[in-house]
Amino acid sequence: MRRADREMDREFAYYVVDKSEFGVIATVGIDGLPYAVPVSVARDGDVLYIHGACEGRKIGNIRESSNVSIAFVEDVEVPPPIEESEFEIAKDAKVSLGKLVSKKFTTEFESAVVFGKAYEVEDEKTKIHGLRLISEKYTPENMPYFDSAIEVSLERTCVVRVEIERITGKRKKYDSAGEEMKWGRLE
C-alpha cells in the first residue's frame, strides 16, 4: 500500500466489508481480459459468499481461475466547495493555500480490498448457509419466508465461496478539528 499512513488493521477492513451494501469483484477470463462487476457480499469469518446466475461471465471466469479480488468503498464524503473568503485568506500564505487545496480537492472514504480464491459451492448445506447469510444481511425482514424461497430458487442459484487470503483496509478521514486521522486513529 503506497499510503501506509492511511492503512487500517484487519478488523477495520472486515468492518468495511460487513457494512458495505456491495463490493466489486474482479476476475480474469480465459481470454486474459479483466472483468469487474458489483456483487452482494456476506461474510462468515475469513470467508465471503456471493450469489448469482449459474451462467455468465462472472461465474465462467471463476470456473477458469479461482483468483479474485473484491473492492469495497464506504462513507465517501466530498468536501464543500471553496468559499471565496477562504481562498482570499489562504492565497496570501502559500502554506495555507496548500492546506486548503489538499482538503478541498479530495474525498474522505473507508475502503477494503480482499484477495482470495473463489469456488463455486456444490454442497447444498453450504450453499444454503451462504444464501442465508446474504439474505440476513440484505433482506432480514423476509427471513420468515427464506425456506420457501430456497425451495423455488436453490437449483437455479449459484453460490460462490471466496476464501480470503489477504485483506487490506484504508481510510482517509478528518477529525472535528480538521486534521487527518492517520493510521489506526479513530475519533
Rosetta silent file (secondary structure, phi, psi, omega in degrees, C-alpha in Angstrom):
SEQUENCE: MRRADREMDREFAYYVVDKSEFGVIATVGIDGLPYAVPVSVARDGDVLYIHGACEGRKIGNIRESSNVSIAFVEDVEVPPPIEESEFEIAKDAKVSLGKLVSKKFTTEFESAVVFGKAYEVEDEKTKIHGLRLISEKYTPENMPYFDSAIEVSLERTCVVRVEIERITGKRKKYDSAGEEMKWGRLE
SCORE:     score description
SCORE:     0.000 S_00000001
   1 L     0.000  125.121 -176.828    0.000    0.000    0.000 S_00000001
   2 L   -65.176  -44.615 -178.529    1.516    3.267   -1.110 S_00000001
   3 L   -98.669   75.688 -178.409   -0.067    5.412    1.628 S_00000001
   4 H   -60.895  -24.038  178.976    0.814    3.326    4.678 S_00000001
   5 H   -68.532  -16.008  177.918   -0.197    6.269    6.878 S_00000001
   6 H  -104.343   -1.296 -179.328   -3.799    5.618    5.828 S_00000001
   7 E   -68.255  140.984  177.393   -3.660    1.846    6.245 S_00000001
   8 E  -117.179  169.854 -176.384   -6.010    0.383    8.823 S_00000001
   9 L   -81.111  175.015 -177.085   -5.939   -3.003   10.535 S_00000001
  10 H   -59.013  -40.921 -179.286   -7.654   -6.250    9.501 S_00000001
  11 H   -63.894  -38.197  176.321  -10.592   -5.706   11.858 S_00000001
  12 H   -63.666  -43.304  179.412  -11.280   -2.316   10.296 S_00000001
  13 H   -60.179  -42.608  177.058  -11.191   -3.896    6.825 S_00000001
  14 H   -63.608  -38.306  177.105  -13.746   -6.511    7.957 S_00000001
  15 H   -58.217  -43.860  178.992  -15.879   -3.702    9.406 S_00000001
  16 H   -64.870  -44.871  178.670  -15.945   -2.018    5.977 S_00000001
  17 H   -58.221  -47.934 -175.240  -16.832   -5.307    4.236 S_00000001
  18 H   -64.873  -34.964 -177.678  -19.642   -6.018    6.691 S_00000001
  19 H   -90.601  -10.824 -178.217  -21.281   -2.608    6.394 S_00000001
  20 L   -68.840  139.416  176.727  -20.878   -2.266    2.611 S_00000001
  21 L   -73.927  -26.449  177.085  -24.001   -2.535    0.521 S_00000001
  22 L  -160.597  163.978  171.802  -21.987   -4.162   -2.246 S_00000001
  23 E  -124.411  168.799  175.969  -18.481   -4.995   -3.381 S_00000001
  24 E  -117.575  113.836 -178.629  -16.986   -5.097   -6.843 S_00000001
  25 E   -89.797  135.986  177.054  -15.455   -8.458   -7.715 S_00000001
  26 E  -113.299  128.938  178.047  -12.669   -8.601  -10.273 S_00000001
  27 E  -128.094  170.371  174.985  -11.982  -11.797  -12.186 S_00000001
  28 E  -129.318  131.656 -178.299   -9.892  -12.704  -15.216 S_00000001
  29 L   -87.162  172.811  178.060  -11.242  -14.769  -18.067 S_00000001
  30 L   -60.486  -23.832  177.983   -9.610  -17.393  -20.219 S_00000001
  31 L   -79.926   -1.823  178.934   -9.166  -14.610  -22.795 S_00000001
  32 L    82.179    0.543 -178.537   -6.925  -12.795  -20.297 S_00000001
  33 L   -88.879  138.159  176.402   -9.301   -9.852  -20.020 S_00000001
  34 E   -74.007  153.208  177.999  -10.269   -8.480  -16.613 S_00000001
  35 E  -144.256  128.516  179.601  -13.935   -8.313  -15.657 S_00000001
  36 E  -128.663  137.327 -177.615  -15.380   -6.457  -12.669 S_00000001
  37 E  -149.113  142.250  177.412  -18.990   -6.467  -11.541 S_00000001
  38 E   -68.273  143.502 -179.864  -20.848   -5.363   -8.380 S_00000001
  39 E  -141.131  152.356  171.143  -21.984   -8.174   -6.086 S_00000001
  40 L   -83.351  132.096 -172.347  -23.891   -8.605   -2.828 S_00000001
  41 L  -129.710  136.197  171.266  -21.485   -9.988   -0.237 S_00000001
  42 E  -127.319  144.886 -175.948  -21.917  -11.581    3.190 S_00000001
  43 E  -113.128  143.368  172.693  -19.024  -12.617    5.438 S_00000001
  44 E  -135.307   95.238 -176.551  -18.543  -15.573    7.767 S_00000001
  45 L    66.505 -123.993 -179.790  -15.128  -15.290    9.412 S_00000001
  46 L   -96.948   25.494 -179.445  -12.489  -15.373    6.687 S_00000001
  47 E  -127.391  137.378  173.854  -14.990  -16.438    4.009 S_00000001
  48 E  -111.308  146.576  174.946  -17.188  -14.310    1.774 S_00000001
  49 E  -120.024  136.431  172.545  -20.308  -15.539   -0.002 S_00000001
  50 E  -131.331  164.460  179.576  -21.764  -14.108   -3.184 S_00000001
  51 E  -140.248  168.659  177.712  -24.576  -15.392   -5.387 S_00000001
  52 E   170.249 -166.084  178.584  -25.870  -15.027   -8.893 S_00000001
  53 L   -70.820  156.764 -179.200  -26.860  -16.865  -12.033 S_00000001
  54 L   -85.626    0.493  175.347  -25.152  -20.145  -12.826 S_00000001
  55 L  -133.991  151.484  178.526  -24.143  -18.914  -16.280 S_00000001
  56 L   134.788  173.727 -174.041  -22.418  -15.720  -17.344 S_00000001
  57 H   -65.144  -42.232 -178.512  -19.025  -14.114  -17.451 S_00000001
  58 H   -57.700  -55.252 -177.109  -18.522  -13.800  -13.669 S_00000001
  59 H   -70.087  -34.176  176.860  -19.092  -17.467  -12.896 S_00000001
  60 H   -61.573  -44.008  177.768  -17.378  -18.551  -16.107 S_00000001
  61 H   -63.892  -41.794  179.392  -14.255  -16.641  -15.136 S_00000001
  62 H   -63.563  -37.351  177.259  -14.309  -18.084  -11.612 S_00000001
  63 H   -65.328  -29.826  179.819  -14.566  -21.588  -13.073 S_00000001
  64 H   -82.507  -38.818 -179.103  -11.456  -20.846  -15.181 S_00000001
  65 L  -146.074  126.473 -177.784   -9.394  -19.153  -12.449 S_00000001
  66 L   -79.276   -9.286 -178.721  -10.150  -19.022   -8.754 S_00000001
  67 E   -71.592  122.862  178.662   -8.067  -15.855   -8.219 S_00000001
  68 E  -138.607  164.271  170.539  -10.299  -12.891   -7.404 S_00000001
  69 E  -137.223  142.419  177.984  -10.191   -9.503   -5.774 S_00000001
  70 E  -130.314  127.315 -179.751  -13.156   -7.682   -4.269 S_00000001
  71 E  -108.182  142.434  179.653  -13.119   -3.952   -3.500 S_00000001
  72 E  -130.594  137.909  176.696  -15.423   -2.173   -1.050 S_00000001
  73 E  -135.265  133.883 -178.640  -15.834    1.586   -0.525 S_00000001
  74 E  -138.726  164.432  172.953  -17.941    3.223    2.173 S_00000001
  75 E    48.880   48.581  177.497  -18.578    6.597    3.793 S_00000001
  76 E   -79.121  129.241  177.753  -17.409    8.687    0.864 S_00000001
  77 E  -131.341  126.168  176.318  -17.646   12.387    1.573 S_00000001
  78 L   -94.761  131.780 -178.107  -16.856   15.137   -0.898 S_00000001
  79 L   -67.970  156.381  177.052  -15.801   18.382    0.784 S_00000001
  80 L   -66.607  159.639 -179.355  -17.911   21.505    0.337 S_00000001
  81 L   -61.731  155.680  175.434  -16.784   23.987   -2.318 S_00000001
  82 L   -68.264  132.092  175.698  -14.091   26.538   -1.575 S_00000001
  83 L   -88.067  146.069 -177.931  -15.602   29.797   -0.433 S_00000001
  84 H   -54.281  -41.986 -178.893  -14.195   32.980   -1.942 S_00000001
  85 H   -65.453  -38.211  176.419  -13.254   34.316    1.507 S_00000001
  86 H   -60.740  -45.551 -177.946  -11.348   31.092    2.339 S_00000001
  87 H   -63.664  -44.506 -178.838   -9.439   31.344   -0.887 S_00000001
  88 H   -61.254  -42.080  179.178   -8.542   35.022   -0.415 S_00000001
  89 H   -67.190  -44.880 -175.455   -7.175   34.366    3.077 S_00000001
  90 H   -70.011  -34.371 -175.391   -5.284   31.219    2.010 S_00000001
  91 H   -68.831  -20.208  177.847   -3.697   32.647   -1.146 S_00000001
  92 L   -71.787  -22.686  177.814   -1.801   35.230    0.898 S_00000001
  93 L  -126.915  115.314 -175.456    0.144   32.405    2.562 S_00000001
  94 H   -58.276  -34.276  178.412    1.313   29.610    0.291 S_00000001
  95 H   -62.862  -44.862  178.809    1.307   27.126    3.182 S_00000001
  96 H   -64.717  -38.740  178.322   -2.350   27.912    3.900 S_00000001
  97 H   -64.481  -40.597  176.915   -3.211   27.648    0.214 S_00000001
  98 H   -60.713  -43.310  178.128   -1.545   24.230    0.077 S_00000001
  99 H   -65.350  -42.571  179.302   -3.565   23.022    3.060 S_00000001
 100 H   -60.739  -47.665  179.922   -6.780   24.418    1.588 S_00000001
 101 H   -60.545  -44.564 -177.499   -6.153   22.708   -1.740 S_00000001
 102 H   -66.263  -24.831  179.661   -5.301   19.375   -0.082 S_00000001
 103 H   -92.802  -17.263 -176.156   -8.552   19.450    1.912 S_00000001
 104 H  -105.111  -20.863  178.991  -10.848   20.632   -0.899 S_00000001
 105 L  -108.489   60.632 -176.657   -9.583   18.599   -3.883 S_00000001
 106 L  -160.175 -178.983  169.740  -10.005   15.193   -2.275 S_00000001
 107 L  -137.674  151.154  170.271  -12.590   12.849   -0.803 S_00000001
 108 E   -92.187  148.709 -177.459  -12.893   11.164    2.554 S_00000001
 109 E  -164.225  167.054  166.657  -13.514    7.407    2.422 S_00000001
 110 E  -129.579  139.087 -179.811  -13.163    3.996    4.004 S_00000001
 111 E  -146.005  159.890  173.961  -12.168    1.043    1.858 S_00000001
 112 E  -143.561  144.938  175.340  -11.211   -2.605    1.958 S_00000001
 113 E  -129.891  127.427  179.285   -9.736   -4.854   -0.688 S_00000001
 114 E  -105.185  137.190  170.700   -9.920   -8.648   -0.484 S_00000001
 115 E  -119.750  130.246 -178.092   -7.616  -11.002   -2.347 S_00000001
 116 E  -169.014 -168.996  178.981   -8.596  -14.640   -2.369 S_00000001
 117 E  -112.220  132.326 -178.454   -9.705  -17.817   -4.050 S_00000001
 118 E  -111.936  135.733 -179.636  -13.286  -18.198   -5.277 S_00000001
 119 E  -135.222  138.820  173.628  -15.039  -21.525   -5.687 S_00000001
 120 E   -69.946  130.506 -178.895  -18.499  -22.440   -6.843 S_00000001
 121 L   -81.500  125.609  178.638  -20.307  -24.108   -3.937 S_00000001
 122 L  -101.810  -34.342 -177.115  -21.580  -27.593   -4.777 S_00000001
 123 L   -69.241  123.878 -175.315  -22.592  -28.782   -1.293 S_00000001
 124 H   -60.653  -41.130 -178.742  -26.279  -27.976   -0.686 S_00000001
 125 H   -63.169  -43.837  178.788  -25.849  -27.297    3.034 S_00000001
 126 H   -67.840  -38.297  178.808  -23.017  -24.799    2.419 S_00000001
 127 H   -61.224  -46.533  178.438  -24.945  -23.217   -0.443 S_00000001
 128 H   -64.154  -39.615  177.876  -27.975  -22.648    1.814 S_00000001
 129 H   -58.727  -46.857  178.507  -25.679  -21.309    4.553 S_00000001
 130 H   -61.624  -45.025  178.833  -24.238  -18.734    2.126 S_00000001
 131 H   -65.260  -35.656  177.588  -27.666  -17.715    0.877 S_00000001
 132 H   -63.559  -45.849  179.410  -28.928  -17.425    4.457 S_00000001
 133 H   -60.707  -44.300  179.056  -26.061  -15.070    5.355 S_00000001
 134 H   -62.781  -44.601 -178.839  -26.700  -12.938    2.263 S_00000001
 135 H   -66.076  -40.360  178.634  -30.449  -12.840    2.962 S_00000001
 136 H   -63.628  -34.086  179.645  -29.954  -11.954    6.635 S_00000001
 137 H   -74.241  -45.298 -170.684  -27.722   -9.048    5.620 S_00000001
 138 H   -96.891  -31.192 -177.564  -29.823   -7.645    2.780 S_00000001
 139 L  -136.429   57.613 -175.986  -33.421   -8.704    3.453 S_00000001
 140 H   -59.521  -30.465 -179.315  -33.740   -9.547    7.163 S_00000001
 141 H   -68.650  -16.529 -179.731  -37.453   -8.703    7.144 S_00000001
 142 H   -96.578    3.048 -175.447  -38.061  -11.528    4.641 S_00000001
 143 H   -59.885  -28.755  176.064  -36.374  -14.283    6.684 S_00000001
 144 H   -60.425  -18.824 -177.915  -39.696  -15.888    7.729 S_00000001
 145 H  -107.100    8.478 -175.401  -40.045  -16.816    4.026 S_00000001
 146 H   -58.870  -47.358 -177.825  -36.444  -17.925    3.474 S_00000001
 147 H   -60.049  -38.980  177.889  -37.170  -21.681    3.407 S_00000001
 148 H   -66.773  -38.622  178.115  -39.866  -21.191    0.771 S_00000001
 149 H   -64.484  -39.416  178.395  -37.512  -19.079   -1.322 S_00000001
 150 H   -62.416  -42.173 -179.901  -34.866  -21.802   -1.114 S_00000001
 151 H   -56.813  -39.288 -174.807  -37.380  -24.398   -2.309 S_00000001
 152 H   -94.442  -13.262 -174.095  -38.115  -22.474   -5.503 S_00000001
 153 H  -126.605   -7.269 -174.351  -34.696  -20.984   -6.296 S_00000001
 154 H   -59.019  -43.361 -175.988  -31.877  -23.167   -4.934 S_00000001
 155 H   -66.234  -30.027 -176.965  -31.375  -25.186   -8.113 S_00000001
 156 H  -101.585    6.077  179.852  -31.052  -22.132  -10.343 S_00000001
 157 L  -108.908  131.440  177.707  -28.935  -20.033   -7.983 S_00000001
 158 E   -98.460  136.539  176.121  -25.172  -20.211   -7.964 S_00000001
 159 E  -118.901  135.234  179.189  -23.288  -19.502   -4.731 S_00000001
 160 E  -116.470  133.496  177.301  -19.596  -18.640   -4.692 S_00000001
 161 E  -105.353  123.751  178.531  -17.391  -19.022   -1.639 S_00000001
 162 E  -109.292  116.520  177.463  -14.388  -16.693   -1.509 S_00000001
 163 E   -88.961  116.248 -176.342  -11.632  -17.769    0.865 S_00000001
 164 E   -72.682  122.121  174.960   -9.823  -14.627    1.992 S_00000001
 165 E   -97.112  -34.683 -179.990   -6.066  -14.918    1.628 S_00000001
 166 E  -152.487  144.016  176.907   -5.306  -11.255    2.273 S_00000001
 167 E  -140.998  137.645  177.200   -7.361   -8.200    3.158 S_00000001
 168 E  -124.033  149.189  176.383   -6.330   -4.571    3.402 S_00000001
 169 E  -127.001  145.720 -178.172   -8.165   -1.599    4.848 S_00000001
 170 E  -144.613  150.156 -179.831   -7.610    2.068    4.165 S_00000001
 171 E  -150.615  142.325  167.829   -9.197    5.276    5.332 S_00000001
 172 E  -128.040  109.706 -179.274   -8.958    8.989    4.738 S_00000001
 173 L  -142.708  150.056  176.181  -10.962   10.887    7.332 S_00000001
 174 E  -108.900  145.499  176.148  -10.646   14.187    9.137 S_00000001
 175 L   -81.554 -179.461 -176.080  -11.408   14.728   12.808 S_00000001
 176 L   -65.784  -18.244  177.624  -13.654   17.515   14.094 S_00000001
 177 L   -89.810   -0.693  178.357  -10.643   19.868   14.209 S_00000001
 178 L    87.737    9.493  178.981   -9.970   19.294   10.501 S_00000001
 179 L   -96.452  138.586  179.312   -6.830   17.183   10.977 S_00000001
 180 E   -68.432  134.426  178.991   -6.445   13.941    9.066 S_00000001
 181 L   -86.780  110.894 -176.723   -6.628   10.893   11.312 S_00000001
 182 L   -82.290 -171.475 -169.921   -3.592    8.773   10.440 S_00000001
 183 L   -35.659  120.894  170.543   -3.024    5.028   10.959 S_00000001
 184 L    71.265   -7.734 -175.719   -5.451    3.424   13.340 S_00000001
 185 L   -80.015  124.672  175.435   -6.644    6.684   14.925 S_00000001
 186 L  -114.522  148.312  179.124  -10.371    6.859   15.474 S_00000001
 187 L   -89.511    0.000    0.000  -12.195    9.886   16.817 S_00000001
